[in-house]
Structure formats: structure tokens, C-alpha cells
Amino acid sequence: MRVLVVEDEAFLAEMIAEGLRRDAVAVDIALDGRAALDRLRFGAYDVMILDRDLPGLHGDEVCQQVVGMRLLTRILMLTASGTVRDRVAGLGLGADDYLTKPFAYDELLARVLALGRRARPALPPVLERAGLTLDTARRQVCRDGRYLSLSRKEFAVLETLLRAEGAVVSGDDLIEEVWEENTSYRTNAVRVTLSKLRAKLGAPPVIETVPGAGYRIGDGLADGPGHHGPVTGRVNGPADQPDGDSVNRPGESR
């Protein structure tokens, strides 16, 4: 999932972004309305978290322009004003949801994930294929009943592949879906992250490489020309540096 945070208070924007990144969400930040519209014209986002009270180009105008662009991006509007009239007005502009400041991060996350599901073809919150089970709400993954501890990027890559339901996902699509826009090392990140993910998923291999096309989740039953088995030893690469957070097993604390 890819989210755009539009908030003129840089500290708050960074806090929201860092929280979402810990939960395996790719996040970009725009500090004003015009920067947000520029990003939306050249990049695809599942959800936009929009501060209504932006200076300069007001959040209401940003919302109306996004709706007019007929994007699939869902809009979560933030504001310090929580009156019924304000909420109704915000939703009337085309926002999909409305959250007042101050807010609890857990509620923000739940609303973002719910909007993200609405921005895509309808799929259940628990994705299953080839013995893999990925719970998008609890951020848990298991294979054949064995829970796996994945980093946030590994979780996001696996979720993207499972959502494709066996279809091929290109490396460029994975980069667009999982990595932030200003990530300078991301050209090598897909290969490194997939190597680690394959090692954690174990045998038989379940992630197939389709030469010249991308990757897909196979049946996980046997090796074939497109399969890559578990990688032994540590794979070093630039993606190691910012991706140390893990998606926890049940009962673990962050």
C-alpha cells in the first residue's frame, strides 16, 4: 500500500509517516497542497491523508481537485474541527473518511488500511495461497501453520504478490507499491528483499521468477525453472539499512 501524507506541520507529518512505515506502508510526504497535487499527477497512491486546514491552497480545494482528476486514491481528511457540520462538509467535498485532531495512531492506521482495501479490487483481509496466510489487519504471516517474522518491506512485497492472485508483478510495480519515492537505493532493493523473503518462506519455493516479466506466487509444490530456493547465509545490500523493523509474531511486542 502507498500513502501520501499532506500536512504542513512537518513534525506531525513525519510522525504519521514513520508510524505507517513501521506497519509496512510506503509513505511520501507533501507539506502543501500544490506539492500534493504534483505528486498525485505523477505517482499512484492508494490513500491520501489530507490536512484540511492547509495554508495557501486549502485542503478543501485539494480534495475537490483530486476528485476531479478521477483518481482511485481514497482521501482521509484530518482537521482540528470536529463538529458535525464540518464533518458533513468535508465528506460532501469528496473525502472518503474524516478524522479529528488529536487522534489515536491506532485509529488512524485502521482507517488507512480500510481505505486502502477500498482503493483496490475487493479482497478479503486474510490472503491465502500456496500454504501462505497473510492477515493484513493483524500484520501476521504464516506458512503451513508456522508463523514467520518478516521485516516491513518483506511483508509488503509478499502482500503485493498475494494480492495479484498468481498474476505476474513486475519489479517496477513492486518498487512503486512498496518503496518510498525518495529511496535512492531501491533499484537493488527488490532483489535483496526477495532473496531474504524466499529464505524465510523456506522450501518448497513459492515465489517464482518469470524471466523478463517479474515475479508471482506459484503453487509451492515443486521446483521448476522459474523457482528460486532458499538462500543460505546473509544477503547484504542497501535494503538492509532502513528495513530493520519486523512484523511480529503473535504475542511479541514491538
C-alpha positions as a LaTeX table, in Angstrom:
\begin{tabular}{lrrr}
\hline
Residue & $x$ (\AA) & $y$ (\AA) & $z$ (\AA) \\
\hline
Met1 & 0.00 & 0.00 & 0.00 \\
Arg2 & 1.20 & 3.51 & $-0.85$ \\
Val3 & 0.09 & 6.57 & 1.12 \\
Leu4 & 0.59 & 10.31 & 0.62 \\
Val5 & 0.60 & 12.41 & 3.80 \\
Val6 & $-0.34$ & 16.05 & 3.14 \\
Glu7 & 0.33 & 18.05 & 6.29 \\
Asp8 & 2.02 & 21.47 & 6.68 \\
Glu9 & 3.29 & 20.68 & 10.19 \\
Ala10 & 6.48 & 18.81 & 9.29 \\
Phe11 & 6.87 & 17.19 & 12.70 \\
Leu12 & 3.36 & 15.73 & 12.63 \\
Ala13 & 3.77 & 14.61 & 9.03 \\
Glu14 & 6.99 & 12.77 & 9.89 \\
Met15 & 5.40 & 11.14 & 12.95 \\
Ile16 & 2.49 & 9.83 & 10.87 \\
Ala17 & 4.83 & 8.64 & 8.12 \\
Glu18 & 7.19 & 6.83 & 10.48 \\
Gly19 & 4.29 & 5.08 & 12.19 \\
Leu20 & 2.86 & 3.87 & 8.89 \\
Arg21 & 6.28 & 2.74 & 7.65 \\
Arg22 & 6.64 & 0.59 & 10.77 \\
Asp23 & 3.41 & $-1.07$ & 9.68 \\
Ala24 & 4.73 & $-1.93$ & 6.21 \\
Val25 & 3.12 & 1.02 & 4.41 \\
Ala26 & 5.09 & 3.03 & 1.82 \\
Val27 & 4.71 & 6.75 & 2.57 \\
Asp28 & 5.58 & 10.02 & 0.85 \\
Ile29 & 5.07 & 13.49 & 2.35 \\
Ala30 & 3.85 & 16.76 & 0.85 \\
Leu31 & 3.94 & 19.87 & 3.04 \\
Asp32 & 1.46 & 21.90 & 0.99 \\
Gly33 & $-1.43$ & 21.41 & $-1.37$ \\
Arg34 & 0.39 & 22.21 & $-4.63$ \\
Ala35 & 3.16 & 19.73 & $-3.85$ \\
Ala36 & 0.49 & 17.13 & $-3.13$ \\
Leu37 & $-1.22$ & 17.66 & $-6.48$ \\
Asp38 & 2.14 & 17.40 & $-8.28$ \\
Arg39 & 2.85 & 14.06 & $-6.60$ \\
Leu40 & $-0.62$ & 12.76 & $-7.43$ \\
Arg41 & $-0.21$ & 13.65 & $-11.11$ \\
Phe42 & 2.97 & 11.61 & $-11.44$ \\
Gly43 & 2.53 & 8.83 & $-8.88$ \\
Ala44 & $-0.20$ & 6.41 & $-7.83$ \\
Tyr45 & $-1.36$ & 6.41 & $-4.21$ \\
Asp46 & $-3.93$ & 4.20 & $-2.54$ \\
Val47 & $-4.72$ & 6.68 & 0.24 \\
Met48 & $-4.09$ & 10.38 & 0.83 \\
Ile49 & $-4.11$ & 11.66 & 4.41 \\
Leu50 & $-5.09$ & 15.30 & 3.90 \\
Asp51 & $-4.93$ & 18.10 & 6.46 \\
Arg52 & $-8.00$ & 20.19 & 5.73 \\
Asp53 & $-6.56$ & 23.40 & 7.13 \\
Leu54 & $-3.55$ & 23.78 & 4.83 \\
Pro55 & $-2.15$ & 27.29 & 4.29 \\
Gly56 & $-2.05$ & 28.54 & 0.71 \\
Leu57 & $-4.03$ & 26.04 & $-1.35$ \\
His58 & $-6.65$ & 24.93 & 1.17 \\
Gly59 & $-7.33$ & 21.27 & 1.84 \\
Asp60 & $-10.88$ & 21.66 & 0.54 \\
Glu61 & $-9.54$ & 22.76 & $-2.85$ \\
Val62 & $-7.00$ & 19.92 & $-2.91$ \\
Cys63 & $-9.79$ & 17.45 & $-2.17$ \\
Gln64 & $-12.00$ & 18.83 & $-4.93$ \\
Gln65 & $-9.18$ & 18.74 & $-7.48$ \\
Val66 & $-8.28$ & 15.16 & $-6.60$ \\
Val67 & $-11.91$ & 14.12 & $-7.01$ \\
Gly68 & $-12.00$ & 15.97 & $-10.32$ \\
Met69 & $-8.91$ & 14.06 & $-11.51$ \\
Arg70 & $-10.93$ & 10.84 & $-11.13$ \\
Leu71 & $-8.13$ & 9.09 & $-9.27$ \\
Leu72 & $-8.63$ & 5.87 & $-7.35$ \\
Thr73 & $-6.89$ & 7.49 & $-4.37$ \\
Arg74 & $-9.02$ & 7.43 & $-1.22$ \\
Ile75 & $-8.99$ & 10.56 & 0.93 \\
Leu76 & $-8.79$ & 10.62 & 4.73 \\
Met77 & $-9.32$ & 14.23 & 5.84 \\
Leu78 & $-7.74$ & 15.49 & 9.06 \\
Thr79 & $-8.88$ & 18.62 & 10.90 \\
Ala80 & $-8.88$ & 20.19 & 14.34 \\
Ser81 & $-12.58$ & 20.94 & 13.97 \\
Gly82 & $-14.83$ & 18.01 & 14.77 \\
Thr83 & $-18.33$ & 19.46 & 14.59 \\
Val84 & $-20.99$ & 17.54 & 12.72 \\
Arg85 & $-21.31$ & 20.40 & 10.22 \\
Asp86 & $-17.57$ & 20.27 & 9.45 \\
Arg87 & $-17.56$ & 16.50 & 9.06 \\
Val88 & $-20.55$ & 16.62 & 6.72 \\
Ala89 & $-18.93$ & 19.42 & 4.70 \\
Gly90 & $-15.66$ & 17.50 & 4.35 \\
Leu91 & $-17.41$ & 14.34 & 3.21 \\
Gly92 & $-19.50$ & 16.42 & 0.83 \\
Leu93 & $-16.34$ & 17.63 & $-0.89$ \\
Gly94 & $-15.48$ & 14.05 & $-1.80$ \\
Ala95 & $-13.43$ & 12.85 & 1.17 \\
Asp96 & $-13.90$ & 9.16 & 1.96 \\
Asp97 & $-13.33$ & 9.46 & 5.70 \\
Tyr98 & $-12.80$ & 12.13 & 8.34 \\
Leu99 & $-10.65$ & 12.14 & 11.49 \\
Thr100 & $-10.33$ & 14.94 & 14.04 \\
Lys101 & $-7.12$ & 16.06 & 15.73 \\
Pro102 & $-5.82$ & 14.98 & 18.14 \\
Phe103 & $-6.24$ & 11.34 & 17.16 \\
Ala104 & $-5.01$ & 7.95 & 18.30 \\
Tyr105 & $-2.48$ & 6.43 & 15.91 \\
Asp106 & $-4.15$ & 3.02 & 16.05 \\
Glu107 & $-7.38$ & 4.56 & 14.80 \\
Leu108 & $-5.56$ & 6.39 & 12.02 \\
Leu109 & $-3.89$ & 3.14 & 10.94 \\
Ala110 & $-7.17$ & 1.23 & 10.98 \\
Arg111 & $-8.85$ & 3.88 & 8.84 \\
Val112 & $-5.95$ & 3.99 & 6.37 \\
Leu113 & $-5.91$ & 0.21 & 5.96 \\
Ala114 & $-9.68$ & 0.15 & 5.48 \\
Leu115 & $-9.49$ & 2.88 & 2.82 \\
Gly116 & $-6.60$ & 1.07 & 1.15 \\
Arg117 & $-8.72$ & $-2.03$ & 0.75 \\
Arg118 & $-11.46$ & 0.09 & $-0.85$ \\
Ala119 & $-8.97$ & 1.56 & $-3.34$ \\
Arg120 & $-8.32$ & $-1.91$ & $-4.79$ \\
Pro121 & $-10.47$ & $-4.72$ & $-6.12$ \\
Ala122 & $-12.34$ & $-6.27$ & $-3.20$ \\
Leu123 & $-10.24$ & $-8.90$ & $-1.45$ \\
Pro124 & $-10.61$ & $-10.47$ & 1.99 \\
Pro125 & $-8.46$ & $-9.08$ & 4.83 \\
Val126 & $-6.79$ & $-12.51$ & 5.10 \\
Leu127 & $-4.97$ & $-13.53$ & 1.90 \\
Glu128 & $-4.24$ & $-17.22$ & 1.30 \\
Arg129 & $-2.34$ & $-19.03$ & $-1.43$ \\
Ala130 & 0.08 & $-21.97$ & $-1.68$ \\
Gly131 & 0.02 & $-22.62$ & 2.08 \\
Leu132 & 0.66 & $-18.95$ & 2.88 \\
Thr133 & $-1.70$ & $-16.97$ & 5.09 \\
Leu134 & $-1.26$ & $-13.20$ & 5.39 \\
Asp135 & $-3.51$ & $-11.28$ & 7.78 \\
Thr136 & $-3.48$ & $-7.64$ & 6.68 \\
Ala137 & $-5.24$ & $-6.39$ & 9.83 \\
Arg138 & $-3.04$ & $-8.19$ & 12.37 \\
Arg139 & 0.09 & $-7.86$ & 10.17 \\
Gln140 & 0.85 & $-11.56$ & 10.59 \\
Val141 & 2.13 & $-14.17$ & 8.13 \\
Cys142 & 2.33 & $-17.92$ & 8.42 \\
Arg143 & 3.16 & $-20.79$ & 6.10 \\
Asp144 & 1.54 & $-24.14$ & 6.73 \\
Gly145 & 0.71 & $-23.01$ & 10.27 \\
Arg146 & 4.24 & $-21.76$ & 11.02 \\
Tyr147 & 4.37 & $-18.06$ & 11.89 \\
Leu148 & 7.09 & $-16.04$ & 10.18 \\
Ser149 & 8.87 & $-12.90$ & 11.38 \\
Leu150 & 9.14 & $-10.63$ & 8.36 \\
Ser151 & 10.53 & $-7.13$ & 8.01 \\
Arg152 & 8.11 & $-4.44$ & 6.95 \\
Lys153 & 9.36 & $-4.47$ & 3.35 \\
Glu154 & 9.24 & $-8.27$ & 3.14 \\
Phe155 & 5.67 & $-8.19$ & 4.42 \\
Ala156 & 4.69 & $-5.51$ & 1.90 \\
Val157 & 6.29 & $-7.39$ & $-1.02$ \\
Leu158 & 4.54 & $-10.61$ & $-0.04$ \\
Glu159 & 1.20 & $-8.81$ & 0.35 \\
Thr160 & 1.58 & $-7.28$ & $-3.12$ \\
Leu161 & 2.34 & $-10.67$ & $-4.69$ \\
Leu162 & $-0.56$ & $-12.36$ & $-2.89$ \\
Arg163 & $-2.98$ & $-9.62$ & $-3.95$ \\
Ala164 & $-2.05$ & $-10.34$ & $-7.57$ \\
Glu165 & $-3.62$ & $-13.82$ & $-7.10$ \\
Gly166 & $-1.00$ & $-15.63$ & $-9.18$ \\
Ala167 & $-0.54$ & $-12.93$ & $-11.81$ \\
Val168 & 2.95 & $-11.64$ & $-12.57$ \\
Val169 & 4.07 & $-8.47$ & $-10.77$ \\
Ser170 & 6.95 & $-6.58$ & $-12.37$ \\
Gly171 & 9.91 & $-5.25$ & $-10.44$ \\
Asp172 & 8.85 & $-1.71$ & $-11.31$ \\
Asp173 & 5.38 & $-2.37$ & $-9.90$ \\
Leu174 & 6.90 & $-3.69$ & $-6.67$ \\
Ile175 & 9.06 & $-0.57$ & $-6.37$ \\
Glu176 & 6.05 & 1.68 & $-6.98$ \\
Glu177 & 3.94 & $-0.20$ & $-4.44$ \\
Val178 & 6.41 & $-0.81$ & $-1.61$ \\
Trp179 & 9.21 & 1.77 & $-1.62$ \\
Glu180 & 9.03 & 5.50 & $-0.93$ \\
Glu181 & 9.66 & 7.93 & $-3.77$ \\
Asn182 & 12.91 & 9.35 & $-2.40$ \\
Thr183 & 14.56 & 5.98 & $-1.74$ \\
Ser184 & 17.85 & 6.19 & $-3.62$ \\
Tyr185 & 18.86 & 2.54 & $-3.15$ \\
Arg186 & 15.62 & 0.96 & $-4.32$ \\
Thr187 & 16.92 & $-0.28$ & $-7.72$ \\
Asn188 & 18.64 & $-3.12$ & $-5.87$ \\
Ala189 & 16.11 & $-3.36$ & $-3.05$ \\
Val190 & 13.69 & $-5.69$ & $-4.85$ \\
Arg191 & 16.35 & $-8.35$ & $-5.46$ \\
Val192 & 17.71 & $-8.14$ & $-1.92$ \\
Thr193 & 14.29 & $-8.17$ & $-0.26$ \\
Leu194 & 13.07 & $-11.10$ & $-2.38$ \\
Ser195 & 16.20 & $-13.09$ & $-1.53$ \\
Lys196 & 15.57 & $-12.64$ & 2.18 \\
Leu197 & 11.86 & $-13.31$ & 1.83 \\
Arg198 & 12.46 & $-16.55$ & $-0.09$ \\
Ala199 & 14.86 & $-17.73$ & 2.60 \\
Lys200 & 12.29 & $-17.08$ & 5.35 \\
Leu201 & 9.45 & $-18.75$ & 3.44 \\
Gly202 & 11.53 & $-21.90$ & 3.13 \\
Ala203 & 11.01 & $-24.97$ & 0.95 \\
Pro204 & 9.43 & $-25.79$ & $-1.34$ \\
Pro205 & 9.92 & $-22.44$ & $-3.09$ \\
Val206 & 6.74 & $-20.44$ & $-3.56$ \\
Ile207 & 7.92 & $-17.19$ & $-5.22$ \\
Glu208 & 8.59 & $-17.72$ & $-8.92$ \\
Thr209 & 10.70 & $-15.51$ & $-11.16$ \\
Val210 & 9.25 & $-15.06$ & $-14.64$ \\
Pro211 & 12.23 & $-14.03$ & $-16.83$ \\
Gly212 & 11.78 & $-10.63$ & $-18.39$ \\
Ala213 & 8.43 & $-10.10$ & $-16.68$ \\
Gly214 & 8.62 & $-10.16$ & $-12.89$ \\
Tyr215 & 7.51 & $-12.36$ & $-10.01$ \\
Arg216 & 4.47 & $-14.32$ & $-8.91$ \\
Ile217 & 3.26 & $-16.68$ & $-6.20$ \\
Gly218 & 3.28 & $-20.22$ & $-7.59$ \\
Asp219 & 1.76 & $-23.36$ & $-6.13$ \\
Gly220 & 4.75 & $-24.08$ & $-3.90$ \\
Leu221 & 4.64 & $-27.77$ & $-4.75$ \\
Ala222 & 7.88 & $-28.40$ & $-6.59$ \\
Asp223 & 10.96 & $-26.76$ & $-8.02$ \\
Gly224 & 10.85 & $-25.57$ & $-11.60$ \\
Pro225 & 12.81 & $-23.35$ & $-13.99$ \\
Gly226 & 11.25 & $-20.22$ & $-12.54$ \\
His227 & 11.76 & $-21.16$ & $-8.88$ \\
His228 & 14.48 & $-19.95$ & $-6.58$ \\
Gly229 & 15.10 & $-21.97$ & $-3.45$ \\
Pro230 & 16.04 & $-20.70$ & $-0.02$ \\
Val231 & 19.12 & $-18.53$ & 0.15 \\
Thr232 & 21.74 & $-19.66$ & 2.67 \\
Gly233 & 23.71 & $-17.11$ & 4.64 \\
Arg234 & 23.08 & $-13.40$ & 4.95 \\
Val235 & 22.35 & $-11.35$ & 1.88 \\
Asn236 & 23.87 & $-7.90$ & 2.26 \\
Gly237 & 22.55 & $-4.91$ & 0.37 \\
Pro238 & 21.37 & $-1.35$ & 0.72 \\
Ala239 & 17.88 & $-2.52$ & 1.65 \\
Asp240 & 19.25 & $-3.80$ & 4.97 \\
Gln241 & 19.75 & $-0.31$ & 6.34 \\
Pro242 & 16.23 & 1.10 & 6.74 \\
Asp243 & 14.29 & $-2.16$ & 6.94 \\
Gly244 & 15.15 & $-3.49$ & 10.37 \\
Asp245 & 11.62 & $-3.43$ & 11.81 \\
Ser246 & 9.89 & $-6.78$ & 11.84 \\
Val247 & 6.25 & $-7.72$ & 11.56 \\
Asn248 & 5.72 & $-9.50$ & 14.85 \\
Arg249 & 4.56 & $-12.99$ & 15.64 \\
Pro250 & 1.51 & $-13.32$ & 17.92 \\
Gly251 & 2.37 & $-12.27$ & 21.45 \\
Glu252 & 5.55 & $-10.39$ & 20.54 \\
Ser253 & 5.90 & $-6.73$ & 21.39 \\
Arg254 & 7.27 & $-4.09$ & 19.08 \\
\hline
\end{tabular}
